[in-house]
Amino acid sequence: MKFETNFRPGTLPQPTDKATRERVLSIRPWCDKLLSFRTSRSQSFRFQPGQFVRLGLESPAGDVVWRPFSMVSASYDEYLEFFSILVPDGAFSNRLARLGPDDPIYVEKAPYGYLTTSRFVGGRDLWLLASGTGLAPFLSILRDPEVWAQYENLVLAYSVRQAQELAYQEEIAALTSDMLFVGEKARLHYVPIVTREALPGSLGQRLTTLLGDGSLEGRVGLPLDQARSRLLICGNPQMLDDVRGILQTRGLRPDRSREPGNFASENYW
């Protein structure tokens, strides 16, 4: 997941000490404002599915702009993949839009974040609720064989405004036939949500509405309850606040280090 935020000077590492210099392998545009890109990966780089890392792009003048991105790629892939929105006049986006294969990019050596399944205790169903580029960490999680072995049901609800913003549709559809997961107990339930235009097979209301009136549960055929449900949420700050509020009114609890609960989210803004 990618965010255009301004970090204070001196809070991020220089490329020479805490980051490796990698190269862009490929770029895949989804629409005029969304793209994915792959980079080379240091053999020493390790992460848990759901985590993020800071990337740096250098200007001709030699300064480096850093932004955090969640990994889309599996923890075992030989490359790293990221999913980004191009922010108009964004310092990082302007450089990202001009990238091509073999261009250099810096990747911090240490990943961050706790939007991972390892934080949860128990549960039978894992719900992954995403809006926009918040899909990124959940694709990494869904490529983890341990997740397919741990849960009975995996629910991915992916909300966008327009149909052209529904990225990774073929990859999501192919998960159920991936030989890594064939024979595991989990069943994948995918729910695309498009709020600004009608798209056959998708739901049309905002994710918060679908949660509030029970439509999402009805579509999936599973209840949200304390005993069986574990949820990870990733999206814009307002969506996160609204979803957390709805879940708490339903009796679900936030997961904390000393108090196991039902849901967790991270705000990278």
N, C-alpha and C positions, 0 to 999 in steps of 0.2 A: 504494500500500500504506500502511496506517495503523498507527501504533504509539503506545501510551500510555506515554511515557517522561517522566521528569522532567529538564528541562534546568536547568543552574545559572543563577541570576539574572545578567542582563547578557550572556549568550552569544547572545541572539537580538535581532534588530533591532526597533525601534519602528516602528509602521505608517507613520509620517510620513517616514522616511528611506530604508529599503531595501525597502519593500513597497508595493503598490498596493491601494487599497480597491476590491474588486469586489462583485458581488451574486450571490446564489444564483439560478439560473435554474430548476432543477427538482430534485426528489428522487425516487428510485426505490427503494422497499424490496424486498428479495429474500426475507427472512424476518425473524423478530423481532430478530435480532442483526446482520443485514447490510444495508447500503444503499449506493447510489451517489448521487452528487449532481454537478450541473453548475454551474459558475460562469461569469461573464463573464470575458473575457480581455483584458488590455492588449495593444494592437497591438505594443508593443515587447518582449513576453515571447517568448523563444525557448528551445527545449529539444531535446535528442536523445531519440528514443524509448527508454524504459528508465530515464530519469532521474526524480528526485523533487524536490519543492519543499516548503517549510514553509508551512503555512496557520495563520492566526490568527483566533480568535473572541473577541469582546469581551463582557464581562459588563455587567449594568446598572451596576455600580460603576465601570466603565471600564478594568479590567485586561484584558489580552489573554493567552490561553493559546495556545501554539504547538505544532503537531505536524507531522511529516514525512509526506507522501503521495506515492506514485508517480502519474504521470499515466496514466490509461486512454485518454484521447483521443489522436488522431493529432496529429503535430506541426503539421499544416496546418489543423486544425479551428479555427473561430472562437471556440470555447468551451474550457474545461478541464473534464475529468471525472475523478472520483476514486471509489475503492471502499473502503469502510470497515467494520470490525467495531465494534459498540457495546460498549465495555468497561463492565461494571457499576461505577457510581460513579466512572467516569473523569472527570477535570476537563474534558477536551475532549469526550468522548462525551456527557456530560450536556447540554452546549450544542448539540452537533450534533443530538441527538435532538429538540430543540425548534425547529430551523431550519425556515423556510418560504421560498417564493419571494419574491425581492426583499430578503431579509435580507442584511445586510452581512457580508463575509468578507474577510480580508486575505490577499494572496498575495505572497510574497517575489519580488523582481525577478530573482533569480539561482537557476537550478536547480542540483542537485547529483547526484553519483553517476556510477559507471562501469559500470553494468549495461547496457552497450550493445554492439551488434554491431561498432561501429567499432574496438573493441579487438582483434578477432581477425584473424589472418593465415591465409589459405587456408581449407580445409574445404569439404565438399560438403553436409553435413547440419547444420542448426541445431536443437538440442534445447532446449526451454524447459520446465523442471521446476518446477512451482509447487504450493504447498499454501496453502489458505485465500485470504486477500486478496493473497498473493504472485502471483496471476494478473494483477494490475493492470498492471505494466510490460510484461508480455508481450503484452497486448492492444494496447498502443501500438506495440510492435515489429511485430506482425503486421499493422498498418495502414500500414506503411512500404513503398511500392513498391520501394525499393532492396533490401530484404531478399528480396522475391520474385524479383528479378532476379539476386541474388547466389548464392542457394543452390538446390540441386536438390530438397531435402526440408526441410520445416519440421515439427518434431514438437512438439506441445503436450501435455504430460502434466499433468493438473490434479487434485490430490488433495484431497478433503474428507471429513468424517466422515459426513454425511447428505446424501441426494439433494437436499433443499431448499436446500442450500448451494451447489449448482452454478449459479453465476451466469453470465450472458452466453451462454447456450447458443444462442439464436437468432442472436446476433451472430457467434459463432464459426462456426456452420453457413453463414452468409451470406458469409463471406470468400471462399470459392472461386468464387462467382459475381459478386463485386464487379468492376465494369468496370475499376477501377484495376489489377487483377492478372490479368485475363484475357489470355492470351497470354504471360505470364511463365513461366519454366521450372520454378518451384518447385511441389511438390505438398504439400498440407497433410495431416498425419496427426494427428488429434485423439484422445487417449486419456483419457476421464474415469475417475476412480478414486474409489470410495465405500467407505470402510472399515468403517462401522458398520451398514450394511444392504445387502441385495441390490438391485441395480438392473440390469435387462437392458441389455446393451451396454457395461457398465462393468466394470472390474477391481475386485477386492475386497480385495486385499492392500495393505499400506503401500508407499509408493513405494520405500523402501529395500529391502524384500523383493523387489519386482519388478525392481529393478536388480541385486540380488545374485544372483538365480537365473536371470536372463536372460529372464524373462517379458515385460518391457517391450519388449525388442528383438524377441522372437518375435511379439508383438502388432503391432508396427509393420512388421516385416520388414526392418529395417535393423540393421547391427552398430554397436556403439560401439567405435571404434578411433581411434588417433592421427591417421591420415592424413585421414580424412573427417569426423570428429565435432567439433563445437564446441557447448558447453553453457553455458547461463545458468541459475542456480538461485536461487529466491526463496521463502522460507518462514520458519518459526520456527527459532530458533537450533539446536535439537537436530537438526532435519531437515537443516539445512545442514551441520552437522558430520558427520552420518552419511553423507550423500550424497557429500560430498567424500572421506571415507575410502574408500568403496566405489569411487569412480572412480579414486582413486590406486592401489588394489590391482589395478585393471584395466589399469594402465599409462598412464592419462591424467594429464596434468600441469596444475596451476593456471596460468592465464595471468597473467604479470606484465609490468610496463612494459618491462623489459629482457630478458625471456625469454618469447617467445611460447609459449602452451600451448593446452590444450583446453577448459578450463572456468573460469568466474568466478561469483562470488556476492557479494552485499552483505548485511551484517547491520545493519539500522537500529535494532535494540533498543539 
